[in-house]
Amino acid sequence: MTIAILGGTGKEGAGLAARWALAGHSIIIGSRDPERARAKAAELRERTRRITVIGHSNPEAAQLGSVIVLALPAEGLGATLPPVREVCRGKVVVSTVVSLTFGGPRLFTPPAAGSSAEEAQALLPEARVVAAFHHIAAHELAETEQAIECDLLLCGGDAEAKTTVTELAASMGLRAIDVGPLSNAGPLEGITAILATINRRYKLTNSGIKITGV
Ligand SMILES: NC(=O)c1ccc[n+]([C@@H]2O[C@H](COP(=O)([O-])OP(=O)(O)OC[C@H]3O[C@@H](n4cnc5c(N)ncnc54)[C@H](OP(=O)(O)O)[C@@H]3O)[C@@H](O)[C@H]2O)c1
């Protein structure tokens, strides 16, 4: 698959890019600055020894990708998505976005839409948004020689899109669990705040979710 990662210069996006490049996918790193995207792509080619990683501006990446991954801070959705609305029409868009506010009274601070994934769906009404990868930490993704131990929870309104994301998860060794419609994205994103709190409390870096009985 050709996967465009908007905000792919960051920790989460670059980690996903490395895992998927190693799994044989073609990766387009997107950025607000095409030079930064090209530099990150070069770094990832060097790290993974895969030549199928290139860099572009976010809009060019979204145009070239068959699957679009949102790996940018929640506050960036409002500016980043309207310009790519047309090129995302009909495509699978994976939102990894979680709105966390550190240092305030409430760690998980979802937008008015209920979740960042629903905000993305409202901004990209013709796209097929799937919420996933919130619980897979960037540093775990980066340690590409190690398997990731947890399950991947995903939700969305389009069954075919969820199958695509399930395949993308499997290609990096993750079992995907379908947790229903996109209206479940709020609770799904909120679990990230729980995991971050567990990590802090127990001095961990990699607490994760595993579903039993499935
Ligand atoms: N880090 C994790 O372990 C983790 C785990 C699960 C989910 N997530 C979620 O994944 C997303 C990315 O996380 P991250 O840690 O990779 O974040 P990050 O490094 O802070 O940001 C990722 C990239 O987003 C772009 N960006 C920053 N501010 C922006 C804005 N206002 N508008 C548009 N683009 C902006 C930047 O790229 P350019 O400057 O090159 O455009 C940056 O390199 C977040 O929503 C986060 O909640 C993160």
PDBQT file of the ligand as one rigid body, heavy atoms in Angstrom, charges set to zero:
ROOT
HETATM    1  N1  LIG A 301       3.953  10.170  20.635  1.00  0.00    +0.000 N 
HETATM    2  C1  LIG A 301       3.226   9.086  20.951  1.00  0.00    +0.000 C 
HETATM    3  O1  LIG A 301       3.716   8.147  21.634  1.00  0.00    +0.000 OA
HETATM    4  C2  LIG A 301       1.801   8.959  20.462  1.00  0.00    +0.000 A 
HETATM    5  C3  LIG A 301       1.120   7.742  20.650  1.00  0.00    +0.000 A 
HETATM    6  C4  LIG A 301      -0.174   7.615  20.162  1.00  0.00    +0.000 A 
HETATM    7  C5  LIG A 301      -0.786   8.685  19.525  1.00  0.00    +0.000 A 
HETATM    8  N2  LIG A 301      -0.110   9.853  19.366  1.00  0.00    +0.000 N 
HETATM    9  C6  LIG A 301      -0.786  10.959  18.688  1.00  0.00    +0.000 C 
HETATM   10  O2  LIG A 301      -0.180  11.104  17.424  1.00  0.00    +0.000 OA
HETATM   11  C7  LIG A 301      -0.139  12.482  17.070  1.00  0.00    +0.000 C 
HETATM   12  C8  LIG A 301       1.318  12.849  16.784  1.00  0.00    +0.000 C 
HETATM   13  O3  LIG A 301       2.087  12.652  17.945  1.00  0.00    +0.000 OA
HETATM   14  P1  LIG A 301       3.636  13.033  17.991  1.00  0.00    +0.000 P 
HETATM   15  O4  LIG A 301       4.126  12.686  19.336  1.00  0.00    +0.000 OA
HETATM   16  O5  LIG A 301       4.335  12.467  16.786  1.00  0.00    +0.000 OA
HETATM   17  O6  LIG A 301       3.518  14.622  17.857  1.00  0.00    +0.000 OA
HETATM   18  P2  LIG A 301       4.567  15.710  17.463  1.00  0.00    +0.000 P 
HETATM   19  O7  LIG A 301       5.918  15.080  17.277  1.00  0.00    +0.000 OA
HETATM   20  O8  LIG A 301       4.429  16.815  18.441  1.00  0.00    +0.000 OA
HETATM   21  O9  LIG A 301       3.978  16.245  16.076  1.00  0.00    +0.000 OA
HETATM   22  C9  LIG A 301       3.989  15.508  14.889  1.00  0.00    +0.000 C 
HETATM   23  C10 LIG A 301       4.182  16.437  13.710  1.00  0.00    +0.000 C 
HETATM   24  O10 LIG A 301       3.013  17.234  13.543  1.00  0.00    +0.000 OA
HETATM   25  C11 LIG A 301       3.369  18.448  12.900  1.00  0.00    +0.000 C 
HETATM   26  N3  LIG A 301       2.710  19.535  13.615  1.00  0.00    +0.000 N 
HETATM   27  C12 LIG A 301       3.005  20.057  14.844  1.00  0.00    +0.000 A 
HETATM   28  N4  LIG A 301       2.150  21.038  15.172  1.00  0.00    +0.000 NA
HETATM   29  C13 LIG A 301       1.300  21.149  14.115  1.00  0.00    +0.000 A 
HETATM   30  C14 LIG A 301       0.184  21.999  13.847  1.00  0.00    +0.000 A 
HETATM   31  N5  LIG A 301      -0.218  22.928  14.716  1.00  0.00    +0.000 N 
HETATM   32  N6  LIG A 301      -0.450  21.844  12.658  1.00  0.00    +0.000 NA
HETATM   33  C15 LIG A 301      -0.060  20.908  11.754  1.00  0.00    +0.000 A 
HETATM   34  N7  LIG A 301       0.988  20.090  11.958  1.00  0.00    +0.000 NA
HETATM   35  C16 LIG A 301       1.651  20.201  13.132  1.00  0.00    +0.000 A 
HETATM   36  C17 LIG A 301       4.901  18.574  12.987  1.00  0.00    +0.000 C 
HETATM   37  O11 LIG A 301       5.396  18.332  11.676  1.00  0.00    +0.000 OA
HETATM   38  P3  LIG A 301       5.866  19.502  10.690  1.00  0.00    +0.000 P 
HETATM   39  O12 LIG A 301       6.350  20.633  11.571  1.00  0.00    +0.000 OA
HETATM   40  O13 LIG A 301       6.956  18.839   9.933  1.00  0.00    +0.000 OA
HETATM   41  O14 LIG A 301       4.680  19.843   9.880  1.00  0.00    +0.000 OA
HETATM   42  C18 LIG A 301       5.303  17.443  13.897  1.00  0.00    +0.000 C 
HETATM   43  O15 LIG A 301       6.549  16.876  13.533  1.00  0.00    +0.000 OA
HETATM   44  C19 LIG A 301      -0.717  13.269  18.242  1.00  0.00    +0.000 C 
HETATM   45  O16 LIG A 301      -2.054  13.610  18.005  1.00  0.00    +0.000 OA
HETATM   46  C20 LIG A 301      -0.608  12.292  19.392  1.00  0.00    +0.000 C 
HETATM   47  O17 LIG A 301      -1.623  12.502  20.368  1.00  0.00    +0.000 OA
HETATM   48  C21 LIG A 301       1.176  10.007  19.806  1.00  0.00    +0.000 A 
ENDROOT
TORSDOF 0
